[in-house]
């Protein structure tokens, strides 16, 4: 069994994706799978499992990952 309680939680993945979008290395309309280019191969399984746990598919767009933010702020 793979220990997924490492640094690759969903918040880390979102932050990584946002940084890459801001650096214009990836685009919001690309599939989440493009993140594999920027995450070490040995850690990718943990990332995939965390995405799956949070109901994301690798074919989903980066914007889907970024848009699921806490909407309760300011309410």
N, CA, C and O atoms as a MOPAC input file, in Angstrom:
PM7 MOZYME 1SCF
protein

 N      0.84300 1    -1.19000 1     0.00000 1
 C      0.00000 1     0.00000 1     0.00000 1
 C      0.88000 1     1.24200 1     0.00000 1
 O      1.89800 1     1.29900 1     0.69000 1
 N      0.47400 1     2.23100 1    -0.78000 1
 C      1.22700 1     3.46300 1    -0.90500 1
 C      0.75400 1     4.45700 1     0.14800 1
 O     -0.44400 1     4.68600 1     0.31100 1
 N      1.70800 1     5.04000 1     0.85700 1
 C      1.37200 1     6.05100 1     1.85600 1
 C      1.17000 1     7.38500 1     1.15600 1
 O      2.13600 1     8.01000 1     0.71800 1
 N     -0.07700 1     7.82300 1     1.04700 1
 C     -0.36800 1     9.07000 1     0.34600 1
 C     -0.43200 1    10.25300 1     1.29500 1
 O     -0.75500 1    11.36000 1     0.86400 1
 N     -0.14000 1    10.06000 1     2.55600 1
 C     -0.15800 1    11.15000 1     3.52500 1
 C      1.16600 1    11.90300 1     3.49900 1
 O      1.72500 1    12.22900 1     4.54600 1
 N      1.65800 1    12.17300 1     2.30500 1
 C      2.88800 1    12.92000 1     2.12900 1
 C      2.53600 1    14.33400 1     1.69500 1
 O      1.38700 1    14.75400 1     1.83200 1
 N      3.48900 1    15.05800 1     1.18300 1
 C      3.27100 1    16.45200 1     0.82500 1
 C      2.30400 1    16.64900 1    -0.33200 1
 O      1.90400 1    17.78300 1    -0.59800 1
 N      1.91900 1    15.60500 1    -1.01700 1
 C      1.05400 1    15.74300 1    -2.18700 1
 C     -0.42400 1    15.67400 1    -1.81500 1
 O     -1.14700 1    14.77900 1    -2.25400 1
 N     -0.85900 1    16.62800 1    -1.00200 1
 C     -2.28700 1    16.72500 1    -0.72800 1
 C     -2.91800 1    17.61500 1    -1.79600 1
 O     -2.20600 1    18.21900 1    -2.59800 1
 N     -4.21800 1    17.69700 1    -1.81300 1
 C     -4.91200 1    18.41400 1    -2.88700 1
 C     -4.56200 1    19.89700 1    -2.89300 1
 O     -4.50500 1    20.51500 1    -3.95600 1
 N     -4.33000 1    20.46800 1    -1.72700 1
 C     -3.95800 1    21.87700 1    -1.66500 1
 C     -2.59900 1    22.11100 1    -2.32600 1
 O     -2.41000 1    23.09500 1    -3.04100 1
 N     -1.66200 1    21.20400 1    -2.08400 1
 C     -0.34300 1    21.32100 1    -2.71200 1
 C     -0.46900 1    21.21300 1    -4.22900 1
 O      0.15500 1    21.97800 1    -4.96500 1
 N     -1.26800 1    20.27500 1    -4.68500 1
 C     -1.44000 1    20.06200 1    -6.13200 1
 C     -2.06500 1    21.29400 1    -6.77400 1
 O     -1.64900 1    21.72000 1    -7.85200 1
 N     -3.06700 1    21.86400 1    -6.10800 1
 C     -3.69500 1    23.08700 1    -6.62900 1
 C     -2.69200 1    24.23700 1    -6.69500 1
 O     -2.63000 1    24.96100 1    -7.68800 1
 N     -1.91500 1    24.39600 1    -5.63800 1
 C     -0.92500 1    25.47200 1    -5.59500 1
 C      0.12400 1    25.29100 1    -6.68900 1
 O      0.50800 1    26.25600 1    -7.34900 1
 N      0.57900 1    24.07300 1    -6.87800 1
 C      1.55300 1    23.77000 1    -7.93200 1
 C      0.97500 1    24.12000 1    -9.30500 1
 O      1.64500 1    24.74500 1   -10.12700 1
 N     -0.26200 1    23.71800 1    -9.54200 1
 C     -0.91800 1    24.00800 1   -10.81600 1
 C     -1.06100 1    25.52000 1   -11.01800 1
 O     -0.81200 1    26.02700 1   -12.11100 1
 N     -1.45700 1    26.23000 1    -9.97800 1
 C     -1.61800 1    27.68100 1   -10.07100 1
 C     -0.28700 1    28.36300 1   -10.37100 1
 O     -0.23400 1    29.28600 1   -11.18400 1
 N      0.77200 1    27.92200 1    -9.73100 1
 C      2.10100 1    28.48100 1   -10.00500 1
 C      2.48800 1    28.26400 1   -11.46500 1
 O      2.99700 1    29.17400 1   -12.11800 1
 N      2.24900 1    27.07000 1   -11.96800 1
 C      2.60600 1    26.74700 1   -13.35100 1
 C      1.78500 1    27.56100 1   -14.34800 1
 O      2.29400 1    27.95800 1   -15.39700 1
 N      0.51300 1    27.81100 1   -14.02300 1
 C     -0.33500 1    28.65200 1   -14.88000 1
 C      0.19900 1    30.08200 1   -14.86000 1
 O      0.31900 1    30.71100 1   -15.91200 1
 N      0.51800 1    30.59800 1   -13.68100 1
 C      1.02600 1    31.96700 1   -13.57200 1
 C      2.36000 1    32.12700 1   -14.29700 1
 O      2.65400 1    33.19600 1   -14.83300 1
 N      3.16600 1    31.06700 1   -14.31300 1
 C      4.44800 1    31.09600 1   -15.02000 1
 C      4.28100 1    30.83500 1   -16.51600 1
 O      5.24800 1    30.87500 1   -17.27700 1
 N      3.04300 1    30.56600 1   -16.92200 1
 C      2.68800 1    30.28900 1   -18.31800 1
 C      3.37800 1    29.04100 1   -18.87000 1
 O      3.66400 1    28.94300 1   -20.06300 1
 N      3.63400 1    28.09900 1   -17.97800 1
 C      4.19600 1    26.82000 1   -18.39800 1
 C      3.09900 1    25.84700 1   -18.81400 1
 O      3.31800 1    24.95200 1   -19.62900 1
 N      1.91000 1    26.04100 1   -18.23500 1
 C      0.73400 1    25.26600 1   -18.61600 1
 C     -0.43000 1    26.23800 1   -18.77900 1
 O     -0.37200 1    27.38000 1   -18.32400 1
 N     -1.49100 1    25.76500 1   -19.43800 1
 C     -2.67700 1    26.59500 1   -19.64000 1
 C     -3.85300 1    25.97600 1   -18.90100 1
 O     -3.90200 1    24.76700 1   -18.67400 1
 N     -4.77800 1    26.81300 1   -18.54100 1
 C     -5.94700 1    26.37000 1   -17.77600 1
 C     -6.80300 1    25.34900 1   -18.51800 1
 O     -7.49400 1    24.55000 1   -17.88700 1
 N     -6.76600 1    25.36500 1   -19.84200 1
 C     -7.60600 1    24.44400 1   -20.61400 1
 C     -6.91700 1    23.11300 1   -20.90000 1
 O     -7.51200 1    22.24500 1   -21.53800 1
 N     -5.69000 1    22.93100 1   -20.44700 1
 C     -4.99700 1    21.66200 1   -20.63800 1
 C     -5.47900 1    20.64500 1   -19.60300 1
 O     -5.97700 1    21.02400 1   -18.54300 1
 N     -5.33200 1    19.35900 1   -19.91000 1
 C     -5.73700 1    18.33500 1   -18.93700 1
 C     -4.80100 1    18.32300 1   -17.73000 1
 O     -3.63100 1    18.69400 1   -17.83300 1
 N     -5.31600 1    17.90600 1   -16.62100 1
 C     -4.54100 1    17.80900 1   -15.38200 1
 C     -3.29400 1    16.95300 1   -15.58300 1
 O     -2.28600 1    17.14200 1   -14.90100 1
 N     -3.36700 1    16.02600 1   -16.50900 1
 C     -2.24300 1    15.12900 1   -16.76700 1
 C     -0.93800 1    15.87400 1   -17.06300 1
 O      0.13800 1    15.33400 1   -16.80600 1
 N     -1.00500 1    17.10400 1   -17.59700 1
 C      0.22600 1    17.83900 1   -17.91900 1
 C      1.07300 1    18.10900 1   -16.67800 1
 O      2.26400 1    18.39400 1   -16.79300 1
 N      0.47600 1    18.02200 1   -15.51100 1
 C      1.24500 1    18.23800 1   -14.27700 1
 C      2.34900 1    17.20400 1   -14.10500 1
 O      3.33500 1    17.45600 1   -13.41300 1
 N      2.19000 1    16.04500 1   -14.73100 1
 C      3.19100 1    14.98600 1   -14.56800 1
 C      4.56400 1    15.42100 1   -15.06600 1
 O      5.57700 1    14.85400 1   -14.65500 1
 N      4.61300 1    16.41500 1   -15.94400 1
 C      5.89700 1    16.92200 1   -16.43800 1
 C      6.64800 1    17.70600 1   -15.36300 1
 O      7.86100 1    17.89100 1   -15.45600 1
 N      5.92600 1    18.16400 1   -14.35100 1
 C      6.49600 1    19.05200 1   -13.35100 1
 C      6.55100 1    18.44800 1   -11.95100 1
 O      6.95800 1    19.10700 1   -10.99400 1
 N      6.14200 1    17.20200 1   -11.84600 1
 C      6.18100 1    16.48400 1   -10.56900 1
 C      7.05800 1    15.26300 1   -10.77300 1
 O      6.90000 1    14.55200 1   -11.76600 1
 N      7.97800 1    15.00300 1    -9.85500 1
 C      8.88300 1    13.85300 1   -10.02500 1
 C      8.11800 1    12.55300 1   -10.29100 1
 O      7.09800 1    12.26700 1    -9.66300 1
 N      8.63700 1    11.79200 1   -11.22500 1
 C      8.00200 1    10.52700 1   -11.63100 1
 C      7.70900 1     9.62500 1   -10.44000 1
 O      6.64000 1     9.01900 1   -10.36100 1
 N      8.65300 1     9.53800 1    -9.52000 1
 C      8.49800 1     8.64600 1    -8.36800 1
 C      7.32700 1     9.05600 1    -7.46800 1
 O      6.82600 1     8.24100 1    -6.69300 1
 N      6.88900 1    10.32000 1    -7.56800 1
 C      5.79700 1    10.82500 1    -6.73900 1
 C      4.45900 1    10.86800 1    -7.46400 1
 O      3.42500 1    11.13200 1    -6.85000 1
 N      4.47300 1    10.60900 1    -8.76900 1
 C      3.25400 1    10.79100 1    -9.55500 1
 C      2.11400 1     9.89100 1    -9.09200 1
 O      0.96100 1    10.32200 1    -9.11400 1
 N      2.38900 1     8.67700 1    -8.68000 1
 C      1.33300 1     7.78200 1    -8.20500 1
 C      0.59600 1     8.39900 1    -7.01400 1
 O     -0.62900 1     8.31600 1    -6.92500 1
 N      1.33500 1     9.00700 1    -6.11500 1
 C      0.70900 1     9.67600 1    -4.96200 1
 C     -0.20400 1    10.81100 1    -5.42200 1
 O     -1.29200 1    11.00400 1    -4.87800 1
 N      0.24600 1    11.54900 1    -6.41700 1
 C     -0.56000 1    12.64800 1    -6.95500 1
 C     -1.83300 1    12.09800 1    -7.59700 1
 O     -2.92500 1    12.61600 1    -7.36400 1
 N     -1.68900 1    11.05900 1    -8.39600 1
 C     -2.86500 1    10.44500 1    -9.02800 1
 C     -3.87700 1     9.96700 1    -7.99400 1
 O     -5.08000 1    10.18000 1    -8.14900 1
 N     -3.39200 1     9.32700 1    -6.95200 1
 C     -4.29000 1     8.83000 1    -5.91100 1
 C     -4.99600 1     9.97100 1    -5.18600 1
 O     -6.18000 1     9.86600 1    -4.86500 1
 N     -4.29100 1    11.03500 1    -4.93300 1
 C     -4.89500 1    12.19700 1    -4.27200 1
 C     -5.93900 1    12.85200 1    -5.17000 1
 O     -7.00100 1    13.25400 1    -4.69400 1
 N     -5.64800 1    12.96100 1    -6.44800 1
 C     -6.62800 1    13.51000 1    -7.38200 1
 C     -7.87400 1    12.63300 1    -7.42900 1
 O     -8.99900 1    13.13200 1    -7.40400 1
 N     -7.66200 1    11.32400 1    -7.49700 1
 C     -8.78800 1    10.38800 1    -7.52200 1
 C     -9.61600 1    10.50300 1    -6.24300 1
 O    -10.84600 1    10.50200 1    -6.29400 1
 N     -8.95400 1    10.59900 1    -5.12400 1
 C     -9.64400 1    10.71900 1    -3.83700 1
 C    -10.52600 1    11.96400 1    -3.80900 1
 O    -11.56100 1    11.98400 1    -3.14300 1
 N    -10.11500 1    12.99500 1    -4.53000 1
 C    -10.86800 1    14.24300 1    -4.58300 1
 C    -11.73300 1    14.35700 1    -5.83800 1
 O    -12.18200 1    15.44300 1    -6.20300 1
 N    -11.95700 1    13.21500 1    -6.49000 1
 C    -12.87300 1    13.08300 1    -7.61400 1
 C    -12.45600 1    13.86900 1    -8.85600 1
 O    -13.30000 1    14.40900 1    -9.57100 1
 N    -11.15100 1    13.92500 1    -9.10500 1
 C    -10.63300 1    14.50800 1   -10.33400 1
 C    -10.16800 1    13.39200 1   -11.24800 1
 O     -9.65900 1    12.37100 1   -10.78600 1
 N    -10.34200 1    13.58900 1   -12.54300 1
 C     -9.81600 1    12.67400 1   -13.55000 1
 C     -8.63000 1    13.35200 1   -14.22200 1
 O     -8.57700 1    14.57900 1   -14.30700 1
 N     -7.69000 1    12.56400 1   -14.69400 1
 C     -6.51500 1    13.13700 1   -15.35000 1
 C     -6.87900 1    13.90500 1   -16.61500 1
 O     -6.13100 1    14.78400 1   -17.04300 1
 N     -8.01500 1    13.58300 1   -17.21400 1
 C     -8.44000 1    14.28900 1   -18.42200 1
 C     -9.19100 1    15.58500 1   -18.11400 1
 O     -9.44400 1    16.38100 1   -19.01900 1
 N     -9.54900 1    15.80500 1   -16.84900 1
 C    -10.19400 1    17.06300 1   -16.46800 1
 C     -9.23700 1    18.21600 1   -16.74000 1
 O     -8.01900 1    18.03100 1   -16.73500 1
 N     -9.77700 1    19.38400 1   -16.97200 1
 C     -8.94400 1    20.55300 1   -17.25800 1
 C     -8.35600 1    21.13600 1   -15.97000 1
 O     -8.92600 1    21.00000 1   -14.88700 1
 N     -7.22500 1    21.77300 1   -16.11600 1
 C     -6.57000 1    22.44600 1   -14.99200 1
 C     -7.53200 1    23.42800 1   -14.32700 1
 O     -7.54100 1    23.55000 1   -13.10200 1
 N     -8.34200 1    24.12800 1   -15.12300 1
 C     -9.28100 1    25.09800 1   -14.56400 1
 C    -10.24800 1    24.43600 1   -13.58500 1
 O    -10.66300 1    25.06200 1   -12.60900 1
 N    -10.61000 1    23.17600 1   -13.83400 1
 C    -11.48300 1    22.45200 1   -12.90600 1
 C    -10.79800 1    22.28300 1   -11.55300 1
 O    -11.43500 1    22.39200 1   -10.50500 1
 N     -9.52200 1    22.02100 1   -11.58800 1
 C     -8.74400 1    21.86800 1   -10.36300 1
 C     -8.63300 1    23.19300 1    -9.62700 1
 O     -8.73000 1    23.23400 1    -8.40100 1
 N     -8.43300 1    24.26500 1   -10.35800 1
 C     -8.25200 1    25.58000 1    -9.75000 1
 C     -9.55300 1    26.22000 1    -9.31200 1
 O     -9.56100 1    27.02100 1    -8.37700 1
 N    -10.65200 1    25.88600 1    -9.96700 1
 C    -11.91300 1    26.56900 1    -9.68000 1
 C    -12.64200 1    26.02900 1    -8.46000 1
 O    -13.60500 1    26.64100 1    -7.99900 1
 N    -12.20800 1    24.91300 1    -7.93900 1
 C    -12.86900 1    24.34800 1    -6.75700 1
 C    -12.25300 1    24.95000 1    -5.49600 1
 O    -11.50900 1    24.29700 1    -4.76400 1
 N    -12.58600 1    26.19600 1    -5.27600 1
 C    -12.06200 1    26.90300 1    -4.12000 1
 C    -13.15600 1    27.09700 1    -3.10600 1
 O    -14.32300 1    26.81300 1    -3.37500 1
 N    -12.79400 1    27.56700 1    -1.97100 1
 C    -13.75300 1    27.75100 1    -0.88200 1
 C    -14.61800 1    28.97900 1    -1.16800 1
 O    -14.15600 1    30.11600 1    -1.07100 1
 N    -15.87600 1    28.73100 1    -1.52200 1
 C    -16.78600 1    29.81600 1    -1.86000 1
 C    -17.42500 1    30.44400 1    -0.62100 1
 O    -18.16200 1    31.42200 1    -0.74600 1
 N    -17.16100 1    29.90800 1     0.56100 1
 C    -17.77300 1    30.44700 1     1.76800 1
 C    -17.05800 1    31.68600 1     2.27200 1
 O    -17.54100 1    32.33800 1     3.19700 1
 N    -15.92100 1    32.02500 1     1.68800 1
 C    -15.19500 1    33.22200 1     2.10800 1
 C    -16.03500 1    34.46400 1     1.80600 1
 O    -16.58300 1    34.60000 1     0.71200 1
 N    -16.12800 1    35.35300 1     2.76700 1
 C    -16.84900 1    36.59200 1     2.57300 1
 C    -18.35700 1    36.45200 1     2.64300 1
 O    -19.07500 1    37.40600 1     2.34200 1
 N    -18.85000 1    35.29700 1     3.02800 1
 C    -20.30600 1    35.11500 1     3.13600 1
 C    -20.72600 1    35.15400 1     4.57400 1
 O    -21.91200 1    35.01900 1     4.87500 1

